[in-house]
Amino acid sequence: MPRTEPRMSARPQPPAGDPFDWFIRIPNRLNLMRSVRALLASTCEIHGVDEDATQEILLAVSEIVNNSIEHVKGRGEDGYHEVDFRFGIGAGSAVGTVLDEGTGGIVQKDFEGTATPSLENDRGRGLFLIRAYVDELEVREIPGIGTEIRFVKHLRGGADRGA
């Protein structure tokens, strides 16, 4: 499939490296999430992460990346931007970062005031789920680049056996 979007990022691709197993840069296209989720699930399986924790990681990461794709306004034509995602498992934790190149993303306080969504109002459901399924979460703006979200999920015994 030919690339239809121009490469916008002037950022160098960071190496995977400790604590990350891999790095991927994707255009802001939701149809790529299936591949990202498959890569995540495979990484969890290789490291012996249990099924419940794997599903929690998949849900949290899907929400983080989807928010970046859907709600961030990129600098490119029609709001195009790219999303960097690094992920790894080691020392009993899953660690990831999502970095977008746009504006209008979320900030740390968006997660701190997250209320339980109701049947009448489902706004904020994604933020609530992210907060519920990760143990540490840090949002920081990188001037001239975009917003980075770093998350850590502490894993129950058995993870890392394949590392």
C-alpha positions in Angstrom: 0.0 0.0 0.0 1.6 3.3 -1.0 2.1 6.0 1.6 -0.5 8.7 1.1 0.6 11.1 3.8 3.9 13.0 3.7 6.3 12.3 6.5 5.9 15.3 8.7 8.1 14.7 11.6 11.5 16.2 11.8 12.1 14.2 15.1 14.6 11.5 14.9 13.3 8.1 15.7 14.4 7.2 19.3 16.0 3.8 19.8 13.9 1.3 21.7 16.4 0.6 24.5 15.8 0.1 28.2 13.1 -0.1 29.4 11.5 -0.3 25.9 11.3 -3.3 23.7 10.2 -1.4 20.6 9.3 1.9 19.0 6.8 2.6 16.3 5.7 5.8 14.6 2.3 5.8 13.0 0.2 8.4 11.1 -2.9 9.6 12.9 -5.1 6.9 11.3 -7.4 4.8 13.5 -7.3 1.9 11.1 -3.7 1.2 12.3 -4.8 0.4 15.9 -5.4 -3.2 15.1 -1.7 -3.6 14.2 -0.6 -1.7 17.3 -2.8 -3.9 19.5 -1.4 -7.1 17.9 2.2 -5.9 18.6 1.3 -5.1 22.2 -0.5 -8.4 22.7 2.5 -10.3 21.3 4.9 -8.4 23.5 2.9 -9.2 26.6 2.7 -12.9 25.6 6.5 -13.1 25.0 7.0 -11.7 28.5 4.5 -14.0 30.2 2.0 -11.3 31.2 -1.3 -12.8 32.4 -4.4 -12.4 30.3 -6.1 -9.9 32.6 -3.1 -7.5 32.8 -2.7 -7.9 29.0 -6.3 -6.8 28.4 -5.9 -3.9 30.8 -2.8 -2.7 28.9 -4.5 -3.1 25.5 -7.5 -1.1 26.7 -5.4 1.7 28.3 -3.0 2.0 25.3 -5.9 1.9 22.8 -7.6 4.8 24.7 -4.3 6.8 24.9 -3.4 6.4 21.2 -7.0 6.8 20.0 -7.3 10.1 22.0 -4.1 11.3 20.3 -5.3 10.4 16.9 -8.8 11.7 17.2 -8.5 14.8 19.4 -5.1 16.3 18.6 -4.9 18.9 15.8 -1.6 18.3 13.8 0.3 20.9 12.0 0.0 19.1 8.6 -2.6 19.3 5.9 -6.1 18.5 7.3 -4.6 18.2 10.8 -2.2 15.4 9.9 0.3 14.4 12.5 2.3 11.3 13.6 2.2 9.5 16.9 5.2 7.9 18.4 4.7 4.9 20.7 7.4 3.1 22.7 6.6 0.1 24.8 8.5 -2.4 26.9 8.2 -4.9 29.8 10.9 -5.4 32.4 11.5 -5.5 36.2 7.8 -6.4 36.8 6.3 -3.5 34.9 5.0 -2.6 31.5 6.1 0.9 30.5 5.0 3.0 27.5 5.1 6.5 26.1 2.8 8.0 23.5 4.0 11.2 21.9 2.0 13.2 19.4 3.0 16.2 17.3 -0.1 18.3 17.6 -1.9 20.8 19.8 -5.1 20.5 21.8 -4.2 17.3 23.6 -4.8 16.5 27.2 -2.9 17.7 30.3 -2.2 16.0 33.6 -5.1 17.6 35.4 -7.5 16.0 32.9 -6.7 12.7 34.6 -6.8 14.0 38.2 -10.4 15.1 38.0 -11.7 12.1 36.2 -15.1 11.1 37.5 -16.9 7.8 36.9 -18.9 8.1 33.7 -22.6 7.6 34.0 -25.2 6.2 31.6 -26.5 9.8 30.9 -23.0 11.2 30.2 -20.2 9.0 28.8 -17.8 11.9 28.3 -14.4 11.2 29.8 -14.9 7.4 29.7 -11.5 6.9 28.0 -9.7 9.0 30.6 -11.4 7.1 33.4 -10.4 3.7 31.9 -6.8 4.8 31.4 -6.6 5.9 35.0 -8.2 2.7 36.2 -5.9 0.4 34.4 -2.4 2.0 34.8 -0.6 2.5 38.0 1.5 5.6 37.1 0.6 8.2 34.5 2.5 11.4 33.6 1.5 13.9 30.9 3.9 16.5 29.8 4.0 19.1 27.0 7.1 19.2 25.0 7.4 22.7 23.5 7.5 22.8 19.8 6.7 19.0 19.5 3.5 18.0 21.2 2.3 16.0 24.2 3.8 12.9 25.7 2.0 10.5 28.0 4.1 8.0 29.9 2.4 5.2 31.7 3.5 2.3 34.0 1.5 -0.8 34.8 2.9 -3.0 37.6 2.5 -6.6 36.7 1.7 -9.5 38.9 4.2 -12.4 39.3 5.3 -14.3 36.3 5.9 -11.5 33.9 9.4 -11.2 32.3 10.0 -14.9 32.0 10.5 -14.5 28.2 12.7 -11.5 28.5 
